[in-house]
Amino acid sequence: MSEFFLVNGGKKLKGEIEISSAKNALLPIISASLMTSGDVLLKNCPRLTDLENLLEIIRELGGIAEFRGSDIFINAKDVSPKLVSKELTQKIRASIFILGPLLARFKEASIYMPGGCNIGTRGIDLHIVGLKKLGVSIKQEGETIKCKRSGLQGTKIYLSLPSVGATENLMMAAALANGTTTIINAAREPEIIDLANFIKSLGGKVLGAGTGTIYIHGVKELGTAEYRPISDRIITGTYLAACAIAGGEITLKNINSEYLSAMIKVLLQTNCEVLTYSDLSRESRVNLIAHDRDAGYFHEKHYKNYIKIRSPRNLRPISFIETKPYPGFPTDVQPQFGAMLAFAKGASVIKETLFENRFAYADELIKFGANLSYKGQEMIINGKKMLNPAKVAAKDLRGGAALTIAALGIDGESIIEDVHHIDRGYYKIENDLKALGAEIKRVRA
Ligand code: UD1
């Protein structure tokens, strides 16, 4: 059954909500749980469809994997490396993450080519090359990838580009290998550090996560863990952009400001005020860090937990934003910030360097009256203060979120169709936005 959002925009945002654990941290962490026969409990998890699908994959493999309240419980003792059904595998790209852990534990594993969302071709060659270097023999038969190994041997793996998923898959495969594996030109995303911390909490040995070189010292077996993954920096960025668009003042709790640097820098340049602070300084707000907007400077050391944004709803354009691997500007908030810049009077330019098809939301923004054009990897936005309400459709996860927050800034009723794309990465986004003062409801078509 298809569902859509009905948004009555033009209301300023106000309020405070807590951000849950990050989808992109949870997907590899849930997969890593396949490497142990011990219990794993993951805290503060949103019921996202991408996560539900991965849990179902683990159940199909023979494990216990389920939500218990807002926690996820996994026990993979009875897992065997059978071929998961094609339909389920192709629902999520993250199904590729089961390959590393299964090969860490078993002598063979096969999967159908994974699925994903509509943002680009998204190869898996780096995953395959790395696994081969660890000693896995791999062949593709039709749509199936068949893997076999005798032992996994620690080795040096150079990634030709710092792929997040390949770094994670190889960290997992190496966790139970003989000897030390070194991943060179590894991705440095916060979610990589989180996966390393999770593997360590299971008793594994990982060094250097968060830098370009990661060392994984294989251990004989892994144990149990209770773990709270990092909070979702992409959801945080989405709500910050929502407030920038709609105007007002909101506070987001359970954040790590260090991971938001690139986004905060842009928000400051658009004329928003951004403050980050910790529980300690909350009582004495005089201690809040004042950000120097013009210099785009902010001081974040020791101040975690909360972020507050105040938007005058009079946004300035940004001459150039380019998406880059972390610590650069994240591709996963490019659409949301693109939507924001449609409301910033003047010319902004966005260059998308990671995915080839991440401007699908732009054609929908045009239906709101946005003045923009894109060619290849570059989009030029001639922002205006007000757009008009319209009926638009989500084409992918983050693009759908971008359209939803755009509608918050537009006086009158807008419709966002195909919200199932958004549900992949936001648990009932309408509830969060309502808690922040938006008028939005989910309607069954
Ligand atoms: C992860 C995130 C995704 C984010 C992306 C970039 C998860 C579950 N997803 O995706 O939300 O947008 O990082 O920050 O964490 N590539 C290859 N060959 C490979 C692997 C990647 O060519 O074997 C290419 C991809 O097509 C893409 C680029 O490398 O153009 C980056 O991909 P990668 O860093 O692997 O992203 P994902 O792990 O898929």
Boltz pocket constraint, residues with backbone or C-beta under 6 A from the ligand:
constraints:
  - pocket:
      binder: B
      contacts: [[A, 23], [A, 24], [A, 25], [A, 27], [A, 93], [A, 94], [A, 120], [A, 121], [A, 122], [A, 123], [A, 124], [A, 125], [A, 126], [A, 127], [A, 128], [A, 161], [A, 162], [A, 163], [A, 164], [A, 165], [A, 166], [A, 187], [A, 191], [A, 325], [A, 331], [A, 332], [A, 353], [A, 354], [A, 355]]
      max_distance: 6.0
